[in-house]
């Protein structure tokens, strides 16, 4: 009898002492309601990053339409790049703070602050207030951009992680159709009702359609904040902080939500001690952690990969995101001057290549904004979504390097041809293919994942993407200065950068 009891106790002790890996623990929690809520929230995070980064491009024609702020071309360039500047300057900061304070805490704080500054931007009474508030929107929205994928991935086992990360990326494609769709609806409502805008009592601000546009865009951050309040910290982060009981409680709750059962068999989870030591060292010296992860990028044998992929990412962001900010305004003027080349239209509208004032020299309430531009950019977003999907289907067959080089060659050639055509539909097709360079970012990111070691993979992606977003700033400012003085040369330079990227991609390992 005593022998049986002893045997039973030994078995119980053995079960209690059994260590499960974190991946095993995630597998046991299953896949259910919790993960679908998590996917939706993280998808909104990525969608918000795209919407808040690019919405100014769709706001500029509405500001002109309302005769508000009286922006010059140089001010439009600063405004278009302000959010990207905020993202570039804060990307590293949020990545490091998330490793120390927790991804959930940083994402919650950043979504709240992003909402605050986005709302403030809609109440801007002068140009610099709008530029500064949009900069801080980018500064805080960067916290979502830097941590969403990591936060989502740390709740999934190896089996489900890649699939859900891919599903999350689909929300970014939706974002490309949201801004033009919203702009189209607002303009339609404006045309149907003369009382769509209104005066706010006490502060006396005329709350016009561009302000309404920005306010609606800010709602993403507000919704994200509400959802994040109902989501926990990453259990993996808590384990690395030696907060085992808290992590286990979160996993138990996830299991309960997914299965409806309160019984969770796991009592202990094993973790990678080397990674724990590295993180604990980073807590004591954040600068040391940052340098220890970044310095290998500038040493052999990784240096050659770093500069090549940085140039490629810089080029595609400058050509796509940097120029895309100006597409609605360019299309708006081209629709009024059919049969002319892009550069001839710009010359005609501005009146002189040396004129640095806003393309509308006089500000009247009759300034026209053709709602067709929002229909066109909406279908551009649909096309880009299809390209993302097709790239995913053929990337393994063609090879990442070959597919990247092919797209860059097509996009670069189209850029060079744009200023030498005067047929609106051909120009539109060339613009569409030129801007498709932005769809190559995921291909370049996949190459980075393959070429850089696991221990510095995250920081290498952050570094290269930061340089890419810096390219978006340079691209937008470049357009604001060149589109009037050297329009043809501007398109040729964009094209040459992309074609040079083709040559560089040829010497990158596949």
N, C-alpha and C positions, 0 to 999 in steps of 0.2 A: 504493500500500500504506500509506504513512505517512498519506496523507489519510484513508483508511478508519479507521485506528487513532485518528487525532485526532477524527474524527467520532464514533467509538464512545465515546471517553473523555468527549467533551462531553455525549453522551446520558446517560452514567452519572452525571456530575456534576450534570446537570440533575435526574435522578431523586432524587439524594441531597438536593439543596437544596430539593426540592419541599415546601412546607408544607401539611399537612393540618389542617383545623379539628378541634377536639376532637370535635364531633358526627360528622364523617366517620370519625374514628378509631374511635369507638364503633360505628358502623355496620359497619365492617370486622371488628371482633371478633365480630360475630354475636350471636345469642341462643341460649343453651344451658344446659348443666348449671350453670355458674357462676351465671347469673342466677336459676335456680330455687332454688339454695341461698341466694342473697342475698335473694330474695323471702321464703322461708320464715323466715329469720333476722329480717328486718325486720318481718315479720308477727307473729312471736313478741314482738318488742320492743313493738309497739303493744298487743298482747294483754296483755302483762305490765303495761303502764301502767294499763289499765282494771281488770284483776284486782286489782292492789295498791292502787288508789284506792278501789274499791268493796267489797272483801271484808269490811271491818269491819262493814258493814251486815248481812252474813250471819253474822258471828261473834257479834254481840251476843246473839241468842237462844240460841246455844250456850253462851255464858258464863253466862247466866241458868240454863240447863238444868243446868249443872254446879255451880251455886251458888258460882261463883268470882268473886273481886275485889269483889263487892257494889257494883256501879256505881250512881251516882245519875244522874238524867236529865241534869244539867248535865255530868257526866263523860262520859256517852255522847255528848253534843253535841261536846265537845272531842275525844274519840276519833274520832268520825265525820269531823271536819274536819281532823284532824292531818295526814294524808297530803296533802290538798289545800293546806294551809298550806305544807308543804315544797315542793310543786310551784310554787306562786305565788312564793315567795321566791327560787327558784333558776332559774327559766325563762330570764331575761335572762343570768344568769351563764354557764350552759352554752352558750347561743347564741353569746356573744362568745368564750368560751374555745375553742369548736369552730372558729371562724374563725381562731384564732391557733395552736392546738396540733394541730388535726385532728379530724375528726368520729369517726373510728374509735377513736382514743386515748381521747377523752372517753366514747364509748359503752361501750367495754370497761371503763374505770375505774368508770363509773356502774353498770353491770350487776353488777360484782363487789361494790361497796359496798352496793348495794341488796339483793343476796342475803345479805350479812353481817348487815345490820340487820333484814331480814325474819326470818331465823333467830333472831336475838336476841329479837325481839318475841314469838316463840312460847314463849320461856322466861321471859317477864315474871312477876314474883312480886307486883307491886302495880300499881295503876292508872297512876301517873305514869311508871313504866318502860315500860308499854305505849304510852302517849301519845307519849312522847319517841322511842321506837324507830320507831313508825309515822310520826312526823314526818320522821325521817331516811330512811325508806324512800321517802317522797314526794320529799324533797330530791334524792335520787340518781336515782330513777326518772324525774325530770323531764329528766335528761340524755338519756334515750332518747326521751322525748316531743318534745324540742326539735330533735333531729337526725336521727331515723329517715327521715323523708320526704326530706330533703336528701341524706342518705347514699345512699339507694336511687336517687334521681333522677339522681345524678351518675355512675352506672354505665350509664345508658341513653341512647340517642340519642333525638332528638325523636319519631321514629316510634313507639317502644315505651314511652316514659316514662309518658304519661298512663294507659295500660292497666295497667301494672304498679303504679303508685301506687294505682289503683282496686282492684286485686286485693289489695294490701296492706291496704287499709281494711276488707276483708271480715273479717280476723282480729279487728277490734274488735267486730264483731257476734258472732263466736264467743265472745268474752270475756263478753258479757252472759248467755250460757247456761252458762258454765263454773262460776261461783260457785254458783248455785242447784243445778246438777247435782251438784256435789261435795258440797254441804250435804245434799242428799237421800240420796246414797249413804252418807255418813258416819252420818247418823241411822239409816238402815236397818240398817247393820252394828252400830250401838250397840244397837238394839232386839233384834237377833238374838244378840248376844254380850254378856255382862256383863263380860267381860275385855278390852273393846276399848281402854280406857285403862289406863295402867300407871304405876308409880312408878319414877323414875330414881334408881338407887343413887348414893350419895355426896352429890349435891346435894339429894336428897329432894323434887324437884318432882313433883307429880301431873300427868303428861302426859296431859291429857284431850282430848276431841274438838275443842275450839276451837283448841287448840295444834296438833293434827294438821292441822286445816284450814289454818292459817297456814303451817305447814311445807310442805305440798303446794303452796300458792300461791307460795312462795319458789322452788320448783324451776324456774319459768320463767326467773328471772334467772340461775340456775346453767347451764341449758341454753343460754341466749343467750350467756353468757360463753364456753362451750366452742366454739360456732359462730363467734363473733367472733375467737377465736384463730386460726381458719383462713381468715379473710377479710382482705383488704388495706386500706390507707388509700385514700381516694378519689383517683384519679389527677388529677382536676381540682384538688383542694386542693394536691397536690404540684406541679402545674404553676404554680399561683399563688405557690408558695413558691420558685420557680425551681429545683425539683428535677426537671428534665426527664428525666434518665436513669432515675430511680426510677419515675416515672410511666409511661414507655415500657416498662419491664420488667414492670410490673403488667399493662399492656394486652397485652403479648406472652403473658403467662401465661394471661390470660383467653381469648385467642384459641386457645391450645393446649388448654385445658380444653374449650372449646366445639366445636372442630373436630377436635382430634387432630393438627393439623399444627403443626410447629415454625417454619414460615416465616411471618414477619410483615413485610409490605412497607413499613410506615411507619417512617421514620427520624427525622422531625421533626414537631412539632405546634405550630401557631400558637395564641396566646392573646390575650385582650383586654387590651391594655396599660393601659387606663384602670382596669380593675378590679384589675389587679395593683398599680398605684400606690396605689389606695384601701386595699387590704389591707395593703400595706407601711406605709402611714401609720398604719393601725390598730394594727399590731404595736408601733409606737413609742409610741402613745398610745391605749390601749384606750378610755379615757373619751371621747376626742375622736371616735373611730369610733362609739361608742354614741350620743353626742349628735348627731352629724351625720346619723345615720340616723333618730333618734327625733324630733328637733325639727320636721321638716316636718309631722308628724302634728298639731301644735298651732298651725299657721299656716294662713291662708287659702291655697288653697281647700279643703284637706283636713280642716280642723278640724271642719266640719259633718258629714263622713262619720265621723270618728273618734268623736265623742261619741254619735252615733246608733247606730252598730254596737257600741260599747262597752256602751251601755245594753241593747241587744237581747241581746248575748252574756251579760251579767251576769244578766239576767232568766231566760234559758233554762237556764243552769247552776244558778242558785238553785232554780228550780222542779223541774228534773229531777234532777241529781246531788245537790243539797242535800237534797231530800225523799226521793229514792230510797233513801238510806242508812237511812231509818226504815221503809221499806215492809215488810220481813220481820217486824219487831217488831209493827207495827200489824196486819198480817194475822194474826199468831199469836194476838193477843188477840181479833180479830173472829171468828175461827173458833170460839172458845169462848163467844161472846155473839151468836149469830145473831139477827137481827130487831131489832138496835139500830143507831143511827147511829154513825159513827166517833167523834164527840165524846162520845156517851153511853157508849160502850165505854171510852174513855180515862178518863172521870170515874169509872166503876164500878171499873175496875182500880186506879186510883191511890187512890181512896177519898176524895180531896179535891183541889180545884183548887189549893190552896195547898201541897200536899205535893210537895216537890222530891226526895223519895227515889226510888229505883228503883221501877219499876212493880210489882215484886214486893216487898211490904213484909216478908215473911218469906222466908228462904232455906232451902229444904229440897230434898232430892234428888228429890222428886216433882214439881218444877216441870215443866210440860208444854211441849214444843215440838212442834207438829204438823208432820209432814214434808210436809203438803199445801202449806205456804207455799213450799217449795222447788220443788214441781211448778208452782205458779202463777207464781212469778218466772222459772222456766225458760221457760215458754211466753210470758211477757212478753218475754223476750229474743228468742225466735223471732219474735214479732210485730214488735218493733223492727227486726229484720233484714229482714223483709219490707217494712216502711215505708221503710227505707234504699233497698232495691232499687226500689220503686215510685217513690220520689222521683227516682231516677236516670233512670227511663223517661219521666217526665212533666215534668221540670223545664224542658226546652226549649220544650215546648208551652204550659205555663201561665205561664212566666216566673218567675225566681227570687224577685222581690219579691212577686208574687201568691201563689205557693205558700207562702212564708214567712208572709205575712199570714193566709192561710186556716188554716194549722195553728195559729198563735198564737191565733186567735179560737176555734177548737174547743177547744184545750187550756185557755185561760183560762175559757171558759164552763163546762167540765167541773169545773174547780177550784172555782168558786163553787157549783156544784150538789152537790158531794160531801157536805158536812155536813148537808144537808137531805133525805137519803135513808136509809132503814133496811133496804132490801133488799140482802143481801150481794152478789148478782150484779150489780145495777145499780151499787153502789158500786165493785165490782171493775172494771166496764167504764169508769166515770168516772175511776178512778185510772189505768187503763191509758192512756186518751186524754190525761189530764193529763200523764203522764210522757212521752208521745210528743213533747213539746216538745224533749226532748233530741236527737231525730233532726233537728232544724232547724239544729243546729250546722254541719253540712256545707253547708247552703244559705247560711247567713250567711258562712261562710268563702269560698264561691264568689263571693259579692257583693264581699267584700274584695279578692279577686284581681282582679276586674274594675275596681274603683274606684281602687285605689292603683297608682302607677307601679311599674315593674319594679324600680328600684333601691332602693325601700324596702318592697317587697311582703312580704318575709320578716319584717322587723321590725314591720310593721303587723299581720300575723297573730299574731306573738308577743305584742305589746302587748294586742290585743283578747282573745286567748285567755287571757292572764294575768288580765285583769279578769274574764273569765268564770269562771275557776277560783276567783278571790276570791269571786265570787258563790256558788259551791258551799259555801265556808266559811261565808259569811253565812247562806245558806239552811239549812244543817245546824244552826248555833247558834240561828237563829231558830225552827226547829221545836222544839228542846230547851227553849226558854223559853216558847214560845207554846202548845204542844200541851196543856199542863195548864191554863194560866191563861185563854187566849182561843182555844180550838180553832177555833171557827167563823170568827172574825176572821182567823186564820192562813190558812185556805183562800181567803177572800175577797181578802186582800192579794196572795197568789200570783196569783190570777186577774186582779186589776186590773193587776198588773205586766205580765202577758202581753198583756192587751187594750190597754194603753198602748203596748206594743211593736208591736201591729198598726197603730196610728195613725202611729207613727214609721216603720214600714216603707213606709207609703203615700207618703212624701215622699223615699224613697231611689230614685235612678235605677236602672232595671232593666238 
